[in-house]
């Protein structure tokens, strides 16, 4: 919820595989964008979570995990 920029996820038709799309190429690719009209988020109520900085800029950490190279 606090990652910078856009990123996309995929879910296979049989719903057995899914995850982040880090790069994509192909022919006759079909996709669907599902608008989210409502989202309920229940956050932990403990001291560890209360200490988290949810305003932290996660750009560098995101790039380290997902890669920062634009193709």
N, C-alpha and C positions, 0 to 999 in steps of 0.2 A: 504494500500500500504506500510505501514511501520510496519506491525506486524512481529514478529520474527517467523521463522519456517514455517512449512506447516500446512495448515488447509483446510478442504474440505466442500463444500456446496452440498445440494441436491435440486432437483426440481422434484416434482411429475409429473407423466406422463401427467396428465390433467392440469399441470402448475398452480394449485390453492394453493399449499403448497410448502414451501422451507425454507432453513436456513442452519445453521451450523450442521455438524455431530460431535457430542461430544462423541459418543460411538456407537458401532454397533455389533450386533450378529444376527445370523439367519442361515437359510439353503437356498441354491440355490439363493443367492443374486446376482443380475446382476448390473453392474455399467458401466459407460462410462466416460472416461476422455477426456475432450474437450480441445485441445491445443489452446492457444490464440496467434494468429500471429500478431495481431495489436490491439492497445488499445489507444483510444484518451481520454485524461484527461483534463478537463477544470477546473482550480482552481479559487476560488473566488479572486477578486481583491479588498480587503478591509483591513483596518488596523488590525482588529481582526485576520484575517487569516495570515497576514504578521508577527504577533507576535508569531505564533505557532512554536514549536520546532519539526520539522519533523524527527529529528535524535534521539529523546527521546527513551530510551529503554522501551518498553511497555510490557515486559515480566510479571511483577507483575500485571499490570492492566488487561492484557489478562487472566491470570490465575484466577483472582478474578471473571471475568465475565464468562469464559468458563470452569473453573475448571482445576486444574493442575494434578489431579490424573491420572496416566497412568494405563490402564487396560490390 
